[in-house]
Amino acid sequence: MRQKIETILQKVYGVTLMISFFAGLLPLLPFVIALFIGGGEGGTGEAIATWLYKQYYPWVIALASIAILIGLISMYVGKKEAFSTRSFGIDGKKEEK
């Protein structure tokens, strides 16, 4: 049962992380368009860039945070020890020669 839950959580983690990655890459085109449009203070280009910054990016950051939380939960359920000294084979014990 634990293995099934871990597998499902890992798949959900992968999908949400991929979506958040592409969602972070998606505003590249509107930013480039806003750069070319320009328009100075209060112009169309500024409006596009401001909308992306204030409305779009908070959702992308929240999605990425949720993806990371799902990944941490899947590691906890699977009893994985990522980035610990034990996972790298360093137990903190000195070898006697």
C-alpha positions as CSV (number, residue, x, y, z in Angstrom):
1,M,0.0,0.0,0.0
2,R,2.8,2.4,0.9
3,Q,4.6,1.6,-2.4
4,K,1.4,2.4,-4.4
5,I,0.9,5.7,-2.6
6,E,4.6,6.6,-3.2
7,T,4.3,5.7,-6.9
8,I,1.1,7.8,-7.3
9,L,2.6,10.8,-5.5
10,Q,5.8,10.6,-7.6
11,K,3.7,10.6,-10.8
12,V,1.7,13.6,-9.6
13,Y,4.9,15.3,-8.5
14,G,6.4,14.8,-12.0
15,V,3.4,16.1,-13.8
16,T,3.0,19.2,-11.5
17,L,6.7,20.0,-11.7
18,M,6.6,19.7,-15.5
19,I,3.5,22.0,-15.7
20,S,5.1,24.5,-13.4
21,F,8.3,24.5,-15.5
22,F,6.5,25.2,-18.7
23,A,4.3,27.7,-17.0
24,G,7.4,29.5,-15.9
25,L,8.7,29.4,-19.5
26,L,5.5,30.5,-21.1
27,P,5.7,34.3,-20.3
28,L,8.9,34.6,-22.3
29,L,7.0,35.4,-25.5
30,P,4.7,38.0,-23.9
31,F,7.7,39.7,-22.2
32,V,9.5,39.9,-25.6
33,I,6.3,41.3,-27.2
34,A,6.0,43.8,-24.3
35,L,9.6,44.8,-24.8
36,F,9.0,45.5,-28.5
37,I,5.7,47.3,-28.0
38,G,7.0,49.5,-25.3
39,G,4.8,52.5,-24.9
40,G,6.4,54.1,-21.9
41,E,4.8,54.7,-18.6
42,G,1.2,53.5,-18.7
43,G,1.6,51.9,-22.2
44,T,0.6,48.6,-23.6
45,G,4.0,46.9,-23.1
46,E,4.1,48.0,-19.5
47,A,0.6,46.7,-18.9
48,I,1.5,43.3,-20.3
49,A,4.6,43.0,-18.2
50,T,2.8,44.2,-15.1
51,W,0.0,41.8,-15.5
52,L,2.4,38.9,-15.9
53,Y,4.3,40.0,-12.8
54,K,1.3,40.6,-10.6
55,Q,-1.3,38.1,-11.8
56,Y,0.5,35.3,-13.5
57,Y,3.7,34.6,-11.6
58,P,2.1,34.2,-8.1
59,W,0.1,31.3,-9.5
60,V,3.2,29.7,-11.1
61,I,5.1,30.1,-7.8
62,A,2.3,28.5,-5.9
63,L,2.1,25.6,-8.3
64,A,5.8,25.0,-8.1
65,S,5.6,25.1,-4.3
66,I,2.8,22.6,-4.3
67,A,4.8,20.3,-6.6
68,I,7.8,20.5,-4.2
69,L,5.5,19.7,-1.3
70,I,4.1,16.6,-3.1
71,G,7.7,15.5,-3.9
72,L,8.7,15.8,-0.2
73,I,5.6,13.9,0.9
74,S,6.4,11.1,-1.6
75,M,9.9,10.9,-0.2
76,Y,8.6,10.7,3.3
77,V,6.0,8.0,2.4
78,G,8.7,6.0,0.6
79,K,11.2,6.5,3.5
80,K,13.8,8.0,1.1
81,E,16.6,10.0,2.5
82,A,17.6,12.5,-0.2
83,F,20.6,14.7,0.4
84,S,21.5,13.2,3.8
85,T,24.9,11.9,4.7
86,R,23.6,8.4,4.7
87,S,22.3,8.7,1.1
88,F,25.8,9.6,-0.1
89,G,27.4,6.7,1.9
90,I,28.8,9.0,4.6
91,D,27.6,7.8,7.9
92,G,29.7,10.2,10.0
93,K,31.6,7.3,11.4
94,K,35.3,7.3,11.1
95,E,36.8,4.2,9.5
96,E,39.4,2.4,11.6
97,K,42.5,1.3,9.7
